[in-house]
């Protein structure tokens, strides 16, 4: 099995600086927009809205 240097174990002992680049597809952005619009339409307090958005982000 060949070593894939683009996969960094977490936590990493790598000495060089590492980063993760996440690319969002058009489908992802459209789904996020629809979800945002739906959440905005719900009769939620500001605190409830913030909690729902936070939980959604954690899940994604």
PyMOL Python script that loads the backbone (N, CA, C, O; Angstrom):
from pymol import cmd

cmd.read_pdbstr("""\
ATOM      1  N   UNK A   1       0.848  -1.185   0.000  1.00  0.00           N
ATOM      2  CA  UNK A   1       0.000   0.000   0.000  1.00  0.00           C
ATOM      3  C   UNK A   1       0.885   1.236   0.000  1.00  0.00           C
ATOM      4  O   UNK A   1       1.755   1.363   0.861  1.00  0.00           O
ATOM      5  N   UNK A   2       0.686   2.146  -0.940  1.00  0.00           N
ATOM      6  CA  UNK A   2       1.524   3.334  -1.013  1.00  0.00           C
ATOM      7  C   UNK A   2       1.079   4.367   0.022  1.00  0.00           C
ATOM      8  O   UNK A   2      -0.096   4.450   0.378  1.00  0.00           O
ATOM      9  N   UNK A   3       2.037   5.138   0.487  1.00  0.00           N
ATOM     10  CA  UNK A   3       1.758   6.167   1.498  1.00  0.00           C
ATOM     11  C   UNK A   3       1.157   7.389   0.816  1.00  0.00           C
ATOM     12  O   UNK A   3       1.717   7.908  -0.149  1.00  0.00           O
ATOM     13  N   UNK A   4       0.002   7.852   1.327  1.00  0.00           N
ATOM     14  CA  UNK A   4      -0.639   9.044   0.798  1.00  0.00           C
ATOM     15  C   UNK A   4      -0.265  10.215   1.690  1.00  0.00           C
ATOM     16  O   UNK A   4      -0.740  10.308   2.821  1.00  0.00           O
ATOM     17  N   UNK A   5       0.583  11.112   1.193  1.00  0.00           N
ATOM     18  CA  UNK A   5       1.062  12.229   1.992  1.00  0.00           C
ATOM     19  C   UNK A   5       0.026  13.328   2.146  1.00  0.00           C
ATOM     20  O   UNK A   5       0.242  14.266   2.914  1.00  0.00           O
ATOM     21  N   UNK A   6      -1.098  13.238   1.435  1.00  0.00           N
ATOM     22  CA  UNK A   6      -2.131  14.254   1.588  1.00  0.00           C
ATOM     23  C   UNK A   6      -3.066  13.945   2.750  1.00  0.00           C
ATOM     24  O   UNK A   6      -3.910  14.769   3.102  1.00  0.00           O
ATOM     25  N   UNK A   7      -2.923  12.761   3.349  1.00  0.00           N
ATOM     26  CA  UNK A   7      -3.722  12.402   4.513  1.00  0.00           C
ATOM     27  C   UNK A   7      -2.844  12.554   5.745  1.00  0.00           C
ATOM     28  O   UNK A   7      -1.811  11.896   5.865  1.00  0.00           O
ATOM     29  N   UNK A   8      -3.258  13.421   6.656  1.00  0.00           N
ATOM     30  CA  UNK A   8      -2.488  13.670   7.868  1.00  0.00           C
ATOM     31  C   UNK A   8      -3.262  13.112   9.045  1.00  0.00           C
ATOM     32  O   UNK A   8      -4.395  13.529   9.284  1.00  0.00           O
ATOM     33  N   UNK A   9      -2.682  12.177   9.790  1.00  0.00           N
ATOM     34  CA  UNK A   9      -3.387  11.641  10.952  1.00  0.00           C
ATOM     35  C   UNK A   9      -3.664  12.746  11.972  1.00  0.00           C
ATOM     36  O   UNK A   9      -2.863  13.669  12.126  1.00  0.00           O
ATOM     37  N   UNK A  10      -4.782  12.651  12.657  1.00  0.00           N
ATOM     38  CA  UNK A  10      -5.117  13.635  13.682  1.00  0.00           C
ATOM     39  C   UNK A  10      -5.199  12.947  15.015  1.00  0.00           C
ATOM     40  O   UNK A  10      -5.866  11.915  15.089  1.00  0.00           O
ATOM     41  N   UNK A  11      -4.591  13.414  16.063  1.00  0.00           N
ATOM     42  CA  UNK A  11      -3.674  14.560  16.037  1.00  0.00           C
ATOM     43  C   UNK A  11      -2.392  14.199  15.315  1.00  0.00           C
ATOM     44  O   UNK A  11      -1.988  13.037  15.279  1.00  0.00           O
ATOM     45  N   UNK A  12      -1.768  15.193  14.752  1.00  0.00           N
ATOM     46  CA  UNK A  12      -0.590  14.968  13.925  1.00  0.00           C
ATOM     47  C   UNK A  12       0.687  15.365  14.651  1.00  0.00           C
ATOM     48  O   UNK A  12       0.713  16.333  15.411  1.00  0.00           O
ATOM     49  N   UNK A  13       1.737  14.606  14.406  1.00  0.00           N
ATOM     50  CA  UNK A  13       3.055  14.945  14.932  1.00  0.00           C
ATOM     51  C   UNK A  13       3.890  15.664  13.862  1.00  0.00           C
ATOM     52  O   UNK A  13       5.083  15.905  14.046  1.00  0.00           O
ATOM     53  N   UNK A  14       3.243  15.997  12.749  1.00  0.00           N
ATOM     54  CA  UNK A  14       3.962  16.634  11.646  1.00  0.00           C
ATOM     55  C   UNK A  14       4.529  17.972  12.102  1.00  0.00           C
ATOM     56  O   UNK A  14       3.850  18.756  12.765  1.00  0.00           O
ATOM     57  N   UNK A  15       5.774  18.218  11.739  1.00  0.00           N
ATOM     58  CA  UNK A  15       6.422  19.462  12.132  1.00  0.00           C
ATOM     59  C   UNK A  15       6.083  20.592  11.171  1.00  0.00           C
ATOM     60  O   UNK A  15       6.091  21.757  11.569  1.00  0.00           O
ATOM     61  N   UNK A  16       5.791  20.279   9.933  1.00  0.00           N
ATOM     62  CA  UNK A  16       5.441  21.339   8.995  1.00  0.00           C
ATOM     63  C   UNK A  16       3.996  21.789   9.244  1.00  0.00           C
ATOM     64  O   UNK A  16       3.180  21.050   9.795  1.00  0.00           O
ATOM     65  N   UNK A  17       3.713  23.003   8.826  1.00  0.00           N
ATOM     66  CA  UNK A  17       2.371  23.544   9.016  1.00  0.00           C
ATOM     67  C   UNK A  17       1.409  22.813   8.084  1.00  0.00           C
ATOM     68  O   UNK A  17       1.684  22.651   6.895  1.00  0.00           O
ATOM     69  N   UNK A  18       0.296  22.381   8.627  1.00  0.00           N
ATOM     70  CA  UNK A  18      -0.698  21.654   7.842  1.00  0.00           C
ATOM     71  C   UNK A  18      -2.017  22.416   7.881  1.00  0.00           C
ATOM     72  O   UNK A  18      -2.275  23.176   8.815  1.00  0.00           O
ATOM     73  N   UNK A  19      -2.833  22.216   6.885  1.00  0.00           N
ATOM     74  CA  UNK A  19      -4.151  22.824   6.858  1.00  0.00           C
ATOM     75  C   UNK A  19      -5.090  21.930   6.077  1.00  0.00           C
ATOM     76  O   UNK A  19      -4.671  21.045   5.332  1.00  0.00           O
ATOM     77  N   UNK A  20      -6.365  22.186   6.269  1.00  0.00           N
ATOM     78  CA  UNK A  20      -7.396  21.459   5.543  1.00  0.00           C
ATOM     79  C   UNK A  20      -8.130  22.472   4.672  1.00  0.00           C
ATOM     80  O   UNK A  20      -8.546  23.524   5.158  1.00  0.00           O
ATOM     81  N   UNK A  21      -8.287  22.166   3.418  1.00  0.00           N
ATOM     82  CA  UNK A  21      -9.032  23.020   2.513  1.00  0.00           C
ATOM     83  C   UNK A  21     -10.354  22.328   2.207  1.00  0.00           C
ATOM     84  O   UNK A  21     -10.381  21.192   1.732  1.00  0.00           O
ATOM     85  N   UNK A  22     -11.432  23.019   2.483  1.00  0.00           N
ATOM     86  CA  UNK A  22     -12.753  22.457   2.237  1.00  0.00           C
ATOM     87  C   UNK A  22     -13.398  23.249   1.107  1.00  0.00           C
ATOM     88  O   UNK A  22     -13.550  24.468   1.188  1.00  0.00           O
ATOM     89  N   UNK A  23     -13.767  22.545   0.073  1.00  0.00           N
ATOM     90  CA  UNK A  23     -14.426  23.193  -1.054  1.00  0.00           C
ATOM     91  C   UNK A  23     -15.912  22.888  -0.997  1.00  0.00           C
ATOM     92  O   UNK A  23     -16.316  21.744  -0.787  1.00  0.00           O
ATOM     93  N   UNK A  24     -16.709  23.905  -1.182  1.00  0.00           N
ATOM     94  CA  UNK A  24     -18.152  23.759  -1.166  1.00  0.00           C
ATOM     95  C   UNK A  24     -18.669  23.717  -2.608  1.00  0.00           C
ATOM     96  O   UNK A  24     -18.333  24.577  -3.423  1.00  0.00           O
ATOM     97  N   UNK A  25     -19.489  22.708  -2.909  1.00  0.00           N
ATOM     98  CA  UNK A  25     -20.077  22.606  -4.243  1.00  0.00           C
ATOM     99  C   UNK A  25     -21.265  23.551  -4.346  1.00  0.00           C
ATOM    100  O   UNK A  25     -21.774  24.037  -3.336  1.00  0.00           O
ATOM    101  N   UNK A  26     -21.696  23.803  -5.560  1.00  0.00           N
ATOM    102  CA  UNK A  26     -22.897  24.625  -5.777  1.00  0.00           C
ATOM    103  C   UNK A  26     -24.104  23.991  -5.096  1.00  0.00           C
ATOM    104  O   UNK A  26     -24.953  24.694  -4.547  1.00  0.00           O
ATOM    105  N   UNK A  27     -24.182  22.656  -5.130  1.00  0.00           N
ATOM    106  CA  UNK A  27     -25.300  21.961  -4.489  1.00  0.00           C
ATOM    107  C   UNK A  27     -25.288  22.183  -2.978  1.00  0.00           C
ATOM    108  O   UNK A  27     -26.342  22.378  -2.372  1.00  0.00           O
ATOM    109  N   UNK A  28     -24.106  22.155  -2.370  1.00  0.00           N
ATOM    110  CA  UNK A  28     -23.988  22.405  -0.936  1.00  0.00           C
ATOM    111  C   UNK A  28     -24.432  23.826  -0.607  1.00  0.00           C
ATOM    112  O   UNK A  28     -25.185  24.043   0.343  1.00  0.00           O
ATOM    113  N   UNK A  29     -23.964  24.790  -1.392  1.00  0.00           N
ATOM    114  CA  UNK A  29     -24.320  26.190  -1.139  1.00  0.00           C
ATOM    115  C   UNK A  29     -25.817  26.422  -1.304  1.00  0.00           C
ATOM    116  O   UNK A  29     -26.416  27.165  -0.527  1.00  0.00           O
ATOM    117  N   UNK A  30     -26.423  25.801  -2.297  1.00  0.00           N
ATOM    118  CA  UNK A  30     -27.868  25.943  -2.511  1.00  0.00           C
ATOM    119  C   UNK A  30     -28.641  25.316  -1.356  1.00  0.00           C
ATOM    120  O   UNK A  30     -29.617  25.899  -0.883  1.00  0.00           O
ATOM    121  N   UNK A  31     -28.223  24.140  -0.897  1.00  0.00           N
ATOM    122  CA  UNK A  31     -28.883  23.495   0.241  1.00  0.00           C
ATOM    123  C   UNK A  31     -28.741  24.344   1.501  1.00  0.00           C
ATOM    124  O   UNK A  31     -29.681  24.448   2.288  1.00  0.00           O
ATOM    125  N   UNK A  32     -27.572  24.953   1.695  1.00  0.00           N
ATOM    126  CA  UNK A  32     -27.352  25.814   2.863  1.00  0.00           C
ATOM    127  C   UNK A  32     -28.266  27.036   2.798  1.00  0.00           C
ATOM    128  O   UNK A  32     -28.801  27.466   3.820  1.00  0.00           O
ATOM    129  N   UNK A  33     -28.444  27.590   1.613  1.00  0.00           N
ATOM    130  CA  UNK A  33     -29.322  28.752   1.443  1.00  0.00           C
ATOM    131  C   UNK A  33     -30.771  28.380   1.760  1.00  0.00           C
ATOM    132  O   UNK A  33     -31.469  29.114   2.460  1.00  0.00           O
ATOM    133  N   UNK A  34     -31.216  27.234   1.238  1.00  0.00           N
ATOM    134  CA  UNK A  34     -32.587  26.782   1.504  1.00  0.00           C
ATOM    135  C   UNK A  34     -32.798  26.536   2.993  1.00  0.00           C
ATOM    136  O   UNK A  34     -33.834  26.908   3.544  1.00  0.00           O
ATOM    137  N   UNK A  35     -31.819  25.911   3.649  1.00  0.00           N
ATOM    138  CA  UNK A  35     -31.923  25.662   5.080  1.00  0.00           C
ATOM    139  C   UNK A  35     -31.977  26.969   5.856  1.00  0.00           C
ATOM    140  O   UNK A  35     -32.785  27.116   6.773  1.00  0.00           O
ATOM    141  N   UNK A  36     -31.130  27.909   5.497  1.00  0.00           N
ATOM    142  CA  UNK A  36     -31.106  29.211   6.158  1.00  0.00           C
ATOM    143  C   UNK A  36     -32.446  29.927   6.020  1.00  0.00           C
ATOM    144  O   UNK A  36     -32.959  30.483   6.991  1.00  0.00           O
ATOM    145  N   UNK A  37     -33.007  29.912   4.824  1.00  0.00           N
ATOM    146  CA  UNK A  37     -34.303  30.560   4.595  1.00  0.00           C
ATOM    147  C   UNK A  37     -35.407  29.874   5.402  1.00  0.00           C
ATOM    148  O   UNK A  37     -36.282  30.542   5.954  1.00  0.00           O
ATOM    149  N   UNK A  38     -35.366  28.549   5.468  1.00  0.00           N
ATOM    150  CA  UNK A  38     -36.368  27.810   6.230  1.00  0.00           C
ATOM    151  C   UNK A  38     -36.248  28.118   7.718  1.00  0.00           C
ATOM    152  O   UNK A  38     -37.249  28.388   8.381  1.00  0.00           O
ATOM    153  N   UNK A  39     -35.034  28.078   8.242  1.00  0.00           N
ATOM    154  CA  UNK A  39     -34.831  28.381   9.665  1.00  0.00           C
ATOM    155  C   UNK A  39     -35.311  29.795   9.977  1.00  0.00           C
ATOM    156  O   UNK A  39     -35.929  30.024  11.016  1.00  0.00           O
ATOM    157  N   UNK A  40     -35.032  30.739   9.089  1.00  0.00           N
ATOM    158  CA  UNK A  40     -35.463  32.127   9.292  1.00  0.00           C
ATOM    159  C   UNK A  40     -36.982  32.259   9.347  1.00  0.00           C
ATOM    160  O   UNK A  40     -37.511  33.170   9.984  1.00  0.00           O
ATOM    161  N   UNK A  41     -37.678  31.346   8.674  1.00  0.00           N
ATOM    162  CA  UNK A  41     -39.145  31.426   8.640  1.00  0.00           C
ATOM    163  C   UNK A  41     -39.796  30.832   9.886  1.00  0.00           C
ATOM    164  O   UNK A  41     -40.992  31.025  10.106  1.00  0.00           O
ATOM    165  N   UNK A  42     -39.032  30.118  10.698  1.00  0.00           N
ATOM    166  CA  UNK A  42     -39.591  29.483  11.894  1.00  0.00           C
ATOM    167  C   UNK A  42     -39.804  30.504  13.011  1.00  0.00           C
ATOM    168  O   UNK A  42     -39.039  31.460  13.137  1.00  0.00           O
ATOM    169  N   UNK A  43     -40.843  30.301  13.819  1.00  0.00           N
ATOM    170  CA  UNK A  43     -41.115  31.237  14.917  1.00  0.00           C
ATOM    171  C   UNK A  43     -40.197  30.966  16.125  1.00  0.00           C
ATOM    172  O   UNK A  43     -40.648  30.491  17.167  1.00  0.00           O
ATOM    173  N   UNK A  44     -38.925  31.273  15.963  1.00  0.00           N
ATOM    174  CA  UNK A  44     -37.938  31.010  17.006  1.00  0.00           C
ATOM    175  C   UNK A  44     -37.440  32.321  17.608  1.00  0.00           C
ATOM    176  O   UNK A  44     -37.360  33.344  16.928  1.00  0.00           O
ATOM    177  N   UNK A  45     -37.109  32.268  18.897  1.00  0.00           N
ATOM    178  CA  UNK A  45     -36.444  33.420  19.505  1.00  0.00           C
ATOM    179  C   UNK A  45     -35.026  33.485  18.941  1.00  0.00           C
ATOM    180  O   UNK A  45     -34.557  32.549  18.294  1.00  0.00           O
ATOM    181  N   UNK A  46     -34.360  34.594  19.196  1.00  0.00           N
ATOM    182  CA  UNK A  46     -32.979  34.748  18.727  1.00  0.00           C
ATOM    183  C   UNK A  46     -32.098  33.637  19.307  1.00  0.00           C
ATOM    184  O   UNK A  46     -31.282  33.051  18.595  1.00  0.00           O
ATOM    185  N   UNK A  47     -32.265  33.352  20.593  1.00  0.00           N
ATOM    186  CA  UNK A  47     -31.468  32.314  21.257  1.00  0.00           C
ATOM    187  C   UNK A  47     -31.757  30.938  20.664  1.00  0.00           C
ATOM    188  O   UNK A  47     -30.832  30.154  20.452  1.00  0.00           O
ATOM    189  N   UNK A  48     -33.031  30.632  20.393  1.00  0.00           N
ATOM    190  CA  UNK A  48     -33.390  29.344  19.796  1.00  0.00           C
ATOM    191  C   UNK A  48     -32.809  29.227  18.391  1.00  0.00           C
ATOM    192  O   UNK A  48     -32.316  28.168  18.005  1.00  0.00           O
ATOM    193  N   UNK A  49     -32.869  30.315  17.628  1.00  0.00           N
ATOM    194  CA  UNK A  49     -32.301  30.327  16.277  1.00  0.00           C
ATOM    195  C   UNK A  49     -30.802  30.056  16.340  1.00  0.00           C
ATOM    196  O   UNK A  49     -30.284  29.236  15.582  1.00  0.00           O
ATOM    197  N   UNK A  50     -30.106  30.745  17.243  1.00  0.00           N
ATOM    198  CA  UNK A  50     -28.668  30.555  17.370  1.00  0.00           C
ATOM    199  C   UNK A  50     -28.323  29.113  17.743  1.00  0.00           C
ATOM    200  O   UNK A  50     -27.372  28.538  17.215  1.00  0.00           O
ATOM    201  N   UNK A  51     -29.104  28.540  18.654  1.00  0.00           N
ATOM    202  CA  UNK A  51     -28.867  27.155  19.072  1.00  0.00           C
ATOM    203  C   UNK A  51     -29.082  26.201  17.914  1.00  0.00           C
ATOM    204  O   UNK A  51     -28.272  25.300  17.695  1.00  0.00           O
ATOM    205  N   UNK A  52     -30.168  26.386  17.165  1.00  0.00           N
ATOM    206  CA  UNK A  52     -30.447  25.508  16.026  1.00  0.00           C
ATOM    207  C   UNK A  52     -29.352  25.607  14.976  1.00  0.00           C
ATOM    208  O   UNK A  52     -28.916  24.585  14.446  1.00  0.00           O
ATOM    209  N   UNK A  53     -28.903  26.811  14.665  1.00  0.00           N
ATOM    210  CA  UNK A  53     -27.846  26.984  13.674  1.00  0.00           C
ATOM    211  C   UNK A  53     -26.553  26.339  14.184  1.00  0.00           C
ATOM    212  O   UNK A  53     -25.865  25.657  13.424  1.00  0.00           O
ATOM    213  N   UNK A  54     -26.220  26.546  15.443  1.00  0.00           N
ATOM    214  CA  UNK A  54     -25.008  25.957  16.019  1.00  0.00           C
ATOM    215  C   UNK A  54     -25.052  24.422  15.933  1.00  0.00           C
ATOM    216  O   UNK A  54     -24.069  23.796  15.539  1.00  0.00           O
ATOM    217  N   UNK A  55     -26.169  23.832  16.293  1.00  0.00           N
ATOM    218  CA  UNK A  55     -26.302  22.379  16.242  1.00  0.00           C
ATOM    219  C   UNK A  55     -26.222  21.857  14.808  1.00  0.00           C
ATOM    220  O   UNK A  55     -25.645  20.799  14.555  1.00  0.00           O
ATOM    221  N   UNK A  56     -26.802  22.602  13.881  1.00  0.00           N
ATOM    222  CA  UNK A  56     -26.749  22.216  12.465  1.00  0.00           C
ATOM    223  C   UNK A  56     -25.318  22.236  11.952  1.00  0.00           C
ATOM    224  O   UNK A  56     -24.893  21.317  11.252  1.00  0.00           O
ATOM    225  N   UNK A  57     -24.581  23.271  12.294  1.00  0.00           N
ATOM    226  CA  UNK A  57     -23.185  23.385  11.866  1.00  0.00           C
ATOM    227  C   UNK A  57     -22.359  22.251  12.456  1.00  0.00           C
ATOM    228  O   UNK A  57     -21.525  21.670  11.761  1.00  0.00           O
ATOM    229  N   UNK A  58     -22.580  21.926  13.730  1.00  0.00           N
ATOM    230  CA  UNK A  58     -21.861  20.813  14.342  1.00  0.00           C
ATOM    231  C   UNK A  58     -22.132  19.511  13.595  1.00  0.00           C
ATOM    232  O   UNK A  58     -21.214  18.715  13.394  1.00  0.00           O
ATOM    233  N   UNK A  59     -23.360  19.284  13.187  1.00  0.00           N
ATOM    234  CA  UNK A  59     -23.735  18.058  12.485  1.00  0.00           C
ATOM    235  C   UNK A  59     -23.073  17.980  11.115  1.00  0.00           C
ATOM    236  O   UNK A  59     -22.590  16.922  10.709  1.00  0.00           O
ATOM    237  N   UNK A  60     -23.054  19.092  10.417  1.00  0.00           N
ATOM    238  CA  UNK A  60     -22.468  19.107   9.075  1.00  0.00           C
ATOM    239  C   UNK A  60     -20.974  18.945   9.172  1.00  0.00           C
ATOM    240  O   UNK A  60     -20.287  18.932   8.151  1.00  0.00           O
TER     241      UNK A  60
END
""", "prot")
cmd.dss("prot")
cmd.show_as("cartoon", "prot")
cmd.util.cbc("prot")
cmd.orient("prot")
